[in-house]
């Protein structure tokens, strides 16, 4: 196609679109730019593989260090595995895009967003989401769009669209809203305990901006003569569908009202119905029977139709009768139990959180500032992380077997959500300088393990003695939408997530929300329904919070005996080199002498860690003495290091020597220095003078007995 440019003036900032210039062999490509941040987004479609029964959509976000004018480190000098931030942005693009493709589409679709240039003002992620919609439309892939996304920040009392990095970091809200003409389709947010109504207003504010971007895309389509691509869904054999409904509907309904069944028992009975009532009955039909002919065309056709029937019946039961498969009311939370201190104190903090069949074990570890995750090789301006939340989802948690691999996108995404929920309630680094890591091990999964991780991790931090501002709890909300009928479900379990239309996770304290994540399986949700879901989550969160606090009302006063003890002190930044020493020799010596770990920041903040507090105090004393400014008239106990004809040199503090002139060694005349002191002797000295070059002149004369006694005790204020 010919080169096409369009500029959208959007909330005081231009978004420039360029089509037809780059990636001519892709299905669709757009270069989307704001400020000096530019992202190339492509969408390509290929013929689907035989036999698959899902949409093979792949979304990748790629970062190149040349975008920030940097060269990669390491031996190869090229980018390696994507950083966690890139994986999270890939998910951010995927989540609003996926529900907008027809559910029956089986073609291979790949969307790739590559950041070609990036400044420190404009984040590329929401640009990539909007660019993905434009690229898919241009590629003529069947799509229920257009779709767009914006970020909403809160600076003071004002919401702002697409804030800068600085505004995000200093504000109380980081909210991404994606939507279509039908409504909101995705939400991702972190907040500093904002009330529900503020969050609802922010989402509404963001969706208004989304509609402006959708309108701009429609104008582009009109100018280019593009229309949304459509395709006919595959035909469904009506005879086979009618047969399945007649043979199994009543049996499925009976299972769905056996409220005492757990997940395993329900799945087993549903599988038996499919096997005995359907597969066996079809096998007994004559070979020429149309139902048997249709069923034999694909091994998956019966399974898929049976799954669709089960979904319809479960949804109908909820909409028409207001009862869920486990007998709960729509706004009822499953039974909850919590335990803390489950493991020995070598694990600094531990908690087990159960909600129905979902079980999460969270483990908290306290580390030193040197344990912070260095993000220096990332494109993003953030330097390090002092709170790390990792989420593991082993196969046994759902009763399956599969090879164990490194964390996938789901694990990284769920860990990031729990991390975001807890960050606002952590104590400030100035008051609690520990680096914190929490690992959530999912031991059993039946819905909302990420919110279970939030609850379990809050308790684990409290069990570890972390003085959190307030405890956080979380709940996952679901939705069933049939025509104009909408039912919101509190605390969804696995089958309701799988067969429902929404997974909306809400986490927060009793003061407000700290994190949101909403994903849809339909093409959009009106704002009033989004608001209702947020409001309905509040009593559920507070109910869960009460159960948590009944187990552990407040953080423990004492840290684990095996947690490091941290001491902090401030030194003159000019003295950092003195403490480190040539090649790190000095600081290594202090570490070996005291058995402590020492970290020094560029601003002169020294953090000392040791399992035993006495060892940390010893290291602190040494560093204090090394960096302490000496004053005339102060008295010290020093050690004689060398002798010359006119006097003796004494080390009064580590690395600091002064000279006692022979005339200052004793009252009266001294014939030889060796008559008074020898190398290695400990002597009490006073600073007589500090000359213009900073040299110390010491004396043993005129020292009061009380001053000498204090020096011998080495009582130095720290």
Secondary structure, 3 states (H helix, E strand, C coil): CCCEEEEEEECCEEEEEEECCCCCCCCEEEEEEECCEEEEEEEEEECCCCCCCCCCEEEEEEECHHHHCCCCCCCCCCCCCCCHHHHHHHHHHHHHHHCCCCCCCCCEEEEEEEEEECCCCCCCHHHHHHHHHHHHHHCCCCCCCCEEEEEEEEECCEEEECCCHHHHHHCCEEEEEEEECCEEEEEEEEEEEECHHHHHHHHHHHHHHHHHHHHHHHHHHHHHCCCCCCCCCCCCCHHHHHHHHHHHHHHHHHHHCCCCCCHHHHHHHHHHHHHHHHHHHHHCCCCCCHHHHHHHCCCCHHHHHHHHHHHHHHHHHHHHHCCCCCCCCCCCCCCEEEEECCCCCCCCEEEEEEECCEEEEEEEEEECHHHCEECCCCCCCCCEECEEEEEEECHHHHCCCCCCCCCCHHHHHHHHHHHHHHHCCCCCCCCCCCEEEEEEEEEECCCCHHHHHHHHHHHHHHHCCCCCCCCCEEEEEEEEEECCEEEEEECCCHHHHHHCCEEEEEEECCCCEEEEEEEECCCCECHHHHHHHHHHHHHHHHHHHHHHHHHCCCCCCCCCCCCCEEEEEECCHHHHHHHHCHHHHHHHHHHHHHCCEEEECCCCEEEEEECCHHHHHHHHHHHHHHHCCCCCCCEEEEEEEEEECCEEEEEEECCEEEEEEHHHCCCCCCCCHHHCCCCCCEEEEEEEEECCCCCEEEECCCCCHHHHHHHHHCCCCC
